[in-house]
Amino acid sequence: MTDFFHSIGTLWHPIWLIWWTIVGVPIHAVLKALLAFLNGNPIADAIGPFGVAIVLLTILIKLIISPVFQYQLTTSRRVQAEQRRIAPHLAALRKKYKKDPQRLNQETMALYKEHNINPLAQMSGCLPALVQSPILIALFYVIRDAHQSLPIHNFHFLGIALDKAALAHGQFVALAVLLPVLAGLTTFVQTKMMTPPGGASAQDPTQAAMTQNMTLILPVFIGFISLQFAAALALYWVVSNLFSIGQQYFITGWGSLSPPRLGRGKAA
C-alpha cells in the first residue's frame, strides 16, 4: 500500500509542478508586485493593502479569462434560443412517448440532429468554473504562506482579517460573515441571470428541476465553503462574481432575475 501511494505521488508531482509554475508562481508574483506598488499609499493603508491587492488581482484575472466567459455566455444563449425554438416539438414527443423512455430518447436525439442542435453544448456552462478552479487552489496556497512569502504585516481589509476564516478565533465575526453571504448572494444572482425569462419551459421536467435545484444549492454551497477558508478567498469570489455579473448583463441582460412586468392590461 505504501508503494502504491508513493507511485501516485511520483506521478502527481510533475503535474503539480507544471500547475504551480503556470498558475501559482504568476499569482504570487503579481500579488507581491501589487503590494509593493500599494506600499505607503494612504488610501490603501486605510482600507487594507492586502484586500486592495486581492481586488486588483481578481480584476486582472477576470480580464484575462473574460474571453472564455464570453464564449460560454454566447454559447449558452444560442443553445437556450434553440431549445425555445424546438420546445413545442419536445412537448409533443414527451406526450406521445411518455410510456416509452427509450423511444423518447431516440426521437429527441433525432429532433436535435434535424435542427442541428448539439445538446452537449450546454456543458459549456462549466468552463468558467473549470478555469477558475486551479486559480482558486493556487490563491489558497499563496494566502496560506503569505506571512512568510509576501511583504505584508497587516492582513485586515475594512476590519476583516483576510488570512483567517470568518468564524476563526480573533475574527470580527459579524463583519467577516458578510463576505460569505455576499459570495452566496452574488452566485445566486449570476446563476439566475444565466436562465432567460421562461427558459425552464423549454426544458424537460427533469432538466428544469435540476436547473432549479442548482440555482438554490450552488449559492448555499459557495457560502458554506467561503465560511471554511480564509476570507481572502471569499473576497476573490465576490469581486469575481460582480465582474461576471457586469459582463453578463451586457451580453444576456438580467435573464430570469428580472421580475415580470406588471401593469400591462389586455388591450381593449
C-alpha positions as CSV (number, residue, x, y, z in Angstrom):
1,M,0.0,0.0,0.0
2,T,2.9,2.4,0.8
3,D,4.4,1.7,-2.6
4,F,1.1,2.4,-4.2
5,F,0.8,5.9,-2.6
6,H,4.4,6.5,-3.4
7,S,3.8,5.7,-7.1
8,I,0.7,8.1,-7.1
9,G,2.8,10.8,-5.5
10,T,5.6,10.3,-8.1
11,L,3.1,10.6,-10.9
12,W,1.3,13.6,-9.4
13,H,4.4,15.7,-8.7
14,P,5.2,16.7,-12.3
15,I,1.6,17.7,-12.8
16,W,1.6,19.8,-9.6
17,L,4.9,21.4,-10.6
18,I,3.5,22.4,-14.0
19,W,0.3,23.7,-12.4
20,W,2.2,25.7,-9.8
21,T,4.6,27.1,-12.4
22,I,1.8,28.2,-14.8
23,V,-0.7,29.4,-12.2
24,G,0.8,29.7,-8.7
25,V,4.0,31.5,-9.5
26,P,2.4,34.2,-11.6
27,I,-0.3,34.8,-9.0
28,H,2.3,35.1,-6.2
29,A,4.5,37.4,-8.3
30,V,1.6,39.7,-9.3
31,L,0.3,39.9,-5.7
32,K,3.8,40.7,-4.5
33,A,4.2,43.4,-7.1
34,L,0.7,44.9,-6.3
35,L,1.6,45.0,-2.6
36,A,4.9,46.8,-3.3
37,F,3.0,49.3,-5.5
38,L,0.4,49.9,-2.8
39,N,3.1,50.3,-0.1
40,G,2.8,53.7,1.5
41,N,-0.4,54.6,-0.3
42,P,-2.6,56.3,2.4
43,I,-5.9,55.2,0.8
44,A,-4.7,51.6,0.5
45,D,-3.4,51.7,4.1
46,A,-6.7,52.9,5.4
47,I,-8.7,50.2,3.5
48,G,-6.2,47.4,3.9
49,P,-3.4,46.9,1.3
50,F,-3.8,43.2,1.1
51,G,-7.5,43.4,0.4
52,V,-7.0,46.1,-2.2
53,A,-4.3,43.9,-3.8
54,I,-6.7,40.9,-3.9
55,V,-9.4,43.1,-5.6
56,L,-6.9,44.3,-8.2
57,L,-5.6,40.8,-8.8
58,T,-9.1,39.5,-9.2
59,I,-9.9,42.1,-11.8
60,L,-6.7,41.3,-13.7
61,I,-7.5,37.5,-13.6
62,K,-11.1,38.2,-14.8
63,L,-9.8,40.4,-17.7
64,I,-7.5,37.5,-18.8
65,I,-10.2,34.8,-18.7
66,S,-13.1,37.0,-19.8
67,P,-12.9,35.6,-23.4
68,V,-13.7,32.1,-22.0
69,F,-16.6,33.5,-20.0
70,Q,-17.9,35.5,-23.0
71,Y,-17.7,32.3,-25.2
72,Q,-19.7,30.4,-22.6
73,L,-22.3,33.1,-22.4
74,T,-22.9,33.4,-26.1
75,T,-22.9,29.6,-26.5
76,S,-25.4,29.3,-23.6
77,R,-27.6,32.0,-25.1
78,R,-27.6,30.3,-28.5
79,V,-28.4,26.9,-27.0
80,Q,-31.3,28.4,-25.0
81,A,-32.7,30.1,-28.1
82,E,-32.6,26.8,-29.9
83,Q,-34.2,25.0,-27.0
84,R,-37.1,27.5,-27.0
85,R,-37.5,27.1,-30.8
86,I,-38.0,23.3,-30.6
87,A,-39.9,23.4,-27.2
88,P,-43.3,22.7,-28.8
89,H,-41.8,19.6,-30.7
90,L,-40.2,18.3,-27.5
91,A,-43.5,18.7,-25.6
92,A,-45.3,16.7,-28.3
93,L,-42.7,14.0,-28.2
94,R,-42.9,13.7,-24.4
95,K,-46.6,13.4,-24.6
96,K,-46.5,10.9,-27.4
97,Y,-43.8,8.6,-25.9
98,K,-44.4,9.2,-22.2
99,K,-44.6,5.4,-21.7
100,D,-41.6,4.6,-23.8
101,P,-38.5,6.4,-22.4
102,Q,-36.1,4.7,-24.8
103,R,-38.1,5.7,-27.9
104,L,-38.5,9.2,-26.4
105,N,-34.7,9.5,-26.1
106,Q,-34.2,8.3,-29.7
107,E,-36.8,10.7,-31.1
108,T,-35.4,13.6,-29.0
109,M,-31.8,12.9,-30.4
110,A,-33.3,12.8,-33.9
111,L,-35.0,16.1,-33.4
112,Y,-31.7,17.7,-32.2
113,K,-30.0,16.3,-35.2
114,E,-32.7,17.6,-37.6
115,H,-32.3,21.1,-36.2
116,N,-28.5,20.9,-36.0
117,I,-28.5,21.3,-32.2
118,N,-25.7,19.9,-30.1
119,P,-27.2,19.0,-26.6
120,L,-23.6,18.8,-25.2
121,A,-23.1,22.5,-26.0
122,Q,-24.9,23.2,-22.7
123,M,-21.9,21.8,-20.9
124,S,-20.0,25.0,-21.8
125,G,-21.5,26.5,-18.7
126,C,-18.9,24.5,-16.8
127,L,-16.0,26.3,-18.5
128,P,-15.6,29.3,-16.1
129,A,-15.7,27.0,-13.1
130,L,-13.1,24.7,-14.6
131,V,-10.8,27.7,-15.5
132,Q,-11.2,29.3,-12.0
133,S,-10.6,26.1,-10.0
134,P,-6.8,26.0,-10.4
135,I,-6.7,29.7,-9.8
136,L,-8.6,29.4,-6.5
137,I,-6.4,26.5,-5.4
138,A,-3.2,28.5,-6.2
139,L,-4.6,31.5,-4.4
140,F,-5.3,29.3,-1.3
141,Y,-1.7,28.3,-1.1
142,V,-0.4,31.9,-1.7
143,I,-2.6,33.2,1.1
144,R,-1.7,30.3,3.4
145,D,2.0,31.1,3.0
146,A,1.5,34.9,2.8
147,H,3.1,35.5,6.2
148,Q,6.4,34.1,5.1
149,S,6.4,35.0,1.3
150,L,4.7,38.4,1.0
151,P,5.9,41.8,2.2
152,I,2.9,42.5,4.4
153,H,2.2,42.5,8.1
154,N,-1.4,43.7,8.2
155,F,-4.0,41.4,6.6
156,H,-7.1,43.4,7.6
157,F,-9.4,44.7,5.0
158,L,-12.2,47.0,6.2
159,G,-11.9,45.3,9.6
160,I,-11.9,41.8,8.2
161,A,-8.8,39.6,8.8
162,L,-8.3,38.1,5.3
163,D,-5.9,35.5,6.4
164,K,-8.5,33.9,8.7
165,A,-11.8,32.2,8.2
166,A,-14.9,34.1,9.0
167,L,-15.6,32.1,12.2
168,A,-11.9,31.9,13.3
169,H,-10.8,32.9,16.7
170,G,-9.9,36.7,16.8
171,Q,-12.0,37.4,13.7
172,F,-14.6,40.2,13.8
173,V,-17.3,37.6,13.0
174,A,-20.3,40.0,12.5
175,L,-18.4,41.7,9.7
176,A,-16.4,38.8,8.4
177,V,-19.6,36.7,7.8
178,L,-20.7,39.4,5.3
179,L,-18.2,38.1,2.7
180,P,-19.5,34.5,2.6
181,V,-23.1,35.9,2.5
182,L,-22.2,38.2,-0.5
183,A,-20.4,35.2,-2.1
184,G,-23.6,33.2,-2.0
185,L,-25.8,36.1,-3.0
186,T,-23.8,37.1,-6.0
187,T,-23.6,33.4,-7.1
188,F,-27.4,33.2,-6.9
189,V,-27.7,36.4,-9.0
190,Q,-25.3,35.2,-11.6
191,T,-27.0,31.8,-11.8
192,K,-30.4,33.4,-12.2
193,M,-29.1,35.6,-15.0
194,M,-27.9,32.6,-16.9
195,T,-31.5,31.4,-17.3
196,P,-33.6,33.5,-19.7
197,P,-37.2,34.5,-18.7
198,G,-39.3,31.4,-19.2
199,G,-36.3,29.4,-20.0
200,A,-37.4,26.4,-17.9
201,S,-40.4,26.0,-20.1
202,A,-38.1,24.9,-23.0
203,Q,-36.6,22.1,-20.8
204,D,-38.0,18.7,-19.9
205,P,-39.3,18.4,-16.3
206,T,-36.1,16.6,-15.1
207,Q,-33.8,19.2,-16.6
208,A,-35.9,22.0,-15.3
209,A,-35.9,20.5,-11.8
210,M,-32.1,20.2,-11.9
211,T,-31.7,23.8,-13.1
212,Q,-33.9,25.0,-10.2
213,N,-32.0,22.9,-7.7
214,M,-28.7,24.2,-8.9
215,T,-29.9,27.7,-8.7
216,L,-30.6,27.2,-5.0
217,I,-27.9,24.7,-3.9
218,L,-24.9,26.3,-5.6
219,P,-25.1,29.6,-3.7
220,V,-25.6,27.8,-0.4
221,F,-22.6,25.6,-1.1
222,I,-20.4,28.6,-2.1
223,G,-21.4,30.5,1.0
224,F,-20.7,27.5,3.2
225,I,-17.3,26.9,1.6
226,S,-16.5,30.6,2.0
227,L,-17.0,30.3,5.7
228,Q,-14.4,27.5,6.0
229,F,-11.4,29.1,4.3
230,A,-9.5,32.4,4.6
231,A,-11.7,35.4,4.0
232,A,-9.4,36.5,1.1
233,L,-10.9,33.6,-1.0
234,A,-14.4,34.9,-0.3
235,L,-13.3,38.4,-1.3
236,Y,-11.9,37.0,-4.5
237,W,-15.2,35.2,-5.2
238,V,-17.3,38.2,-4.5
239,V,-15.3,40.5,-6.8
240,S,-15.1,37.8,-9.4
241,N,-18.9,37.4,-9.4
242,L,-19.5,41.1,-9.5
243,F,-17.2,41.4,-12.6
244,S,-19.0,38.5,-14.2
245,I,-22.4,39.9,-13.4
246,G,-21.5,43.1,-15.2
247,Q,-20.1,41.3,-18.2
248,Q,-23.1,39.0,-18.3
249,Y,-25.6,41.9,-18.1
250,F,-24.2,43.5,-21.3
251,I,-24.4,40.1,-23.2
252,T,-27.6,38.5,-21.9
253,G,-29.3,41.1,-19.7
254,W,-30.9,40.1,-16.4
255,G,-32.2,36.8,-17.5
256,S,-34.8,35.2,-15.2
257,L,-33.7,37.6,-12.4
258,S,-35.9,40.3,-14.0
259,P,-39.4,40.4,-12.3
260,P,-42.4,40.0,-14.6
261,R,-43.6,43.3,-15.9
262,L,-46.9,44.3,-14.3
263,G,-49.5,46.8,-15.3
264,R,-49.9,45.7,-18.9
265,G,-53.6,45.2,-19.1
266,K,-55.2,43.5,-22.0
267,A,-56.0,45.6,-25.0
268,A,-59.5,46.9,-25.1
